[in-house]
Amino acid sequence: MKQELLKYRHHLLLIAALLLLKVVTEPLWQQQQVQRDNNALIKKQVNKAQHLLNNQQQLDESSKQQQQLLIKLSKFTFAQASEASFKLAAQAKLEQVLTKANCNVERIGWEGVTQISPTLNRWQLETRFSGEPMCLLNVTRALEALSPIVNISSYYYNGDLNGEPRGKGNARLQLQMWQYTKEADL
């Protein structure tokens, strides 16, 4: 038996080496592959975190720009949080323009609201008034120059001059006004 073992000694050494390779080196090689995969994942996570940090700076800059735009927007919108306070302020502003131009207010009616964004609403209203031709002209000019902005979306003028410059005119204006609902941000 010893003779046979010596005869196949090279084969047995080869089998032992293969078993050693199978038992020891293959698990080490697999562990090394897992470590490489983990390292690649960690690198991806680091890159993603770095990208988010870079984007954070851009988002902060964008937020500052939006805050500046909101401050500029406050000049052009009514900054009342509630519907009632907005309607009261807008109607008072409109009546002030009409009385300053010596017009007779016949009707001011709210027609509806459109939500443009969660903090911005557009209101439509119709106003009817009468007066001399200068009244109609002065109201139109005053509304175009008014701050916060009042947009004249449509208009209808009629009147009877009878050859006199102080005739009587009637007007119907469709107006749009904007309400910023987060007063604390302004």
C-alpha positions in Angstrom: 0.0 0.0 0.0 2.9 2.3 0.8 4.3 1.6 -2.6 1.0 2.5 -4.3 0.8 5.7 -2.3 4.3 6.7 -3.4 3.4 5.8 -7.0 0.4 8.2 -6.9 2.1 10.7 -4.7 2.0 13.5 -7.4 -1.6 12.9 -8.0 -2.4 13.0 -4.3 -0.5 16.3 -3.9 -2.4 17.7 -6.9 -5.7 16.6 -5.3 -4.7 18.1 -1.9 -3.7 21.4 -3.7 -7.0 21.5 -5.5 -8.9 20.8 -2.2 -6.9 23.6 -0.5 -7.7 25.9 -3.4 -11.4 24.9 -3.2 -11.7 25.2 0.6 -9.4 28.2 1.3 -8.8 30.4 -1.7 -12.3 30.3 -3.3 -14.1 31.7 -0.3 -11.3 34.4 0.0 -11.8 35.2 -3.7 -15.6 35.4 -3.2 -15.2 37.7 -0.2 -12.9 39.9 -2.2 -15.6 40.2 -4.9 -18.2 41.1 -2.3 -15.8 43.7 -0.9 -15.3 45.2 -4.4 -19.0 45.4 -4.9 -19.5 47.0 -1.5 -16.7 49.5 -2.3 -18.4 50.3 -5.6 -21.7 50.9 -3.9 -20.1 53.1 -1.3 -18.5 55.1 -4.0 -21.9 55.6 -5.7 -23.4 56.7 -2.4 -20.6 59.1 -1.8 -21.1 60.5 -5.4 -24.8 60.8 -4.8 -24.3 62.6 -1.5 -21.8 64.9 -3.1 -24.2 65.7 -5.9 -27.0 66.4 -3.4 -24.7 68.7 -1.5 -23.9 70.6 -4.7 -27.7 70.7 -5.5 -28.4 72.0 -2.0 -26.3 75.1 -2.7 -28.3 75.6 -6.0 -31.5 75.1 -4.1 -30.6 77.6 -1.5 -29.7 80.1 -4.2 -33.0 79.4 -5.9 -34.9 79.8 -2.7 -33.3 83.2 -2.1 -34.2 84.3 -5.6 -37.8 83.2 -5.0 -38.0 85.1 -1.8 -36.8 88.2 -3.7 -39.4 87.6 -6.3 -42.1 87.3 -3.6 -41.0 90.7 -2.2 -41.3 92.2 -5.7 -44.6 90.4 -6.2 -46.0 92.0 -3.0 -46.0 95.4 -4.8 -48.3 94.0 -7.5 -50.8 91.9 -5.4 -53.2 92.4 -2.5 -51.5 90.7 0.5 -54.6 89.7 2.5 -54.8 86.2 3.8 -58.6 86.0 4.0 -61.2 86.4 1.2 -63.2 89.0 3.2 -60.3 91.2 3.9 -59.1 91.0 0.3 -62.5 91.9 -1.1 -62.9 94.8 1.3 -59.4 96.2 0.5 -59.8 95.8 -3.3 -63.3 97.2 -3.4 -62.2 100.2 -1.2 -59.3 100.9 -3.6 -61.7 100.7 -6.6 -64.3 103.0 -5.0 -61.5 105.4 -4.1 -60.5 105.6 -7.8 -64.0 106.0 -9.0 -64.9 108.8 -6.5 -61.7 110.6 -7.1 -62.6 110.8 -10.8 -66.1 112.1 -10.0 -67.9 109.0 -11.3 -71.2 107.6 -10.1 -70.7 104.0 -9.0 -73.7 101.9 -10.2 -72.5 98.4 -9.4 -69.4 96.4 -8.3 -69.8 92.7 -8.5 -67.4 89.9 -7.8 -67.6 87.2 -10.5 -65.2 84.5 -9.2 -61.8 83.4 -8.3 -59.2 81.2 -10.0 -56.4 79.6 -7.9 -53.2 80.1 -9.8 -51.0 78.5 -7.2 -51.5 77.5 -3.5 -50.7 81.1 -2.5 -51.9 83.2 -5.4 -55.5 83.8 -6.5 -56.9 85.8 -9.4 -60.2 87.5 -8.8 -62.6 88.7 -11.5 -65.0 91.5 -10.9 -67.3 93.7 -12.9 -67.8 97.4 -12.3 -70.4 99.7 -13.8 -70.3 103.4 -13.4 -71.3 106.6 -15.2 -70.1 110.1 -15.5 -68.7 112.7 -17.8 -66.2 111.6 -20.5 -63.3 112.9 -18.4 -64.5 110.6 -15.6 -64.3 107.6 -17.9 -60.8 108.6 -19.1 -59.5 109.3 -15.6 -60.8 106.0 -14.2 -59.1 104.1 -17.0 -55.8 105.9 -16.5 -56.0 105.5 -12.7 -56.7 101.7 -13.0 -53.8 101.2 -15.3 -51.4 103.0 -12.9 -52.9 101.5 -9.7 -50.7 99.5 -7.4 -51.4 96.7 -6.6 -52.1 95.9 -10.2 -55.7 95.9 -11.5 -56.0 94.5 -15.0 -58.8 95.6 -17.3 -59.6 92.4 -19.2 -62.5 93.8 -21.2 -64.4 97.1 -21.3 -67.6 98.7 -22.8 -68.1 102.4 -23.1 -71.1 104.2 -24.4 -72.5 107.7 -24.0 -74.4 110.6 -25.5 -72.5 113.8 -26.0 -75.2 115.7 -28.0 -72.4 118.0 -29.3 -71.4 119.0 -25.7 -68.1 118.1 -24.2 -69.8 117.5 -20.8 -72.0 114.7 -22.0 -73.0 111.6 -20.1 -71.1 108.3 -20.4 -71.5 104.8 -19.1 -68.9 102.2 -18.6 -68.7 98.5 -17.8 -65.2 97.2 -17.0 -64.2 93.5 -16.4 -61.3 93.7 -14.0 -58.8 91.2 -12.6 -57.0 91.5 -9.3 -54.5 89.2 -7.6 -54.4 88.1 -4.0 -51.4 86.7 -2.3 -52.7 84.5 0.5 -49.6 84.1 2.7 -49.2 87.5 4.2 -46.4 86.4 6.6 -44.1 85.6 3.7 -44.2 89.2 2.4 
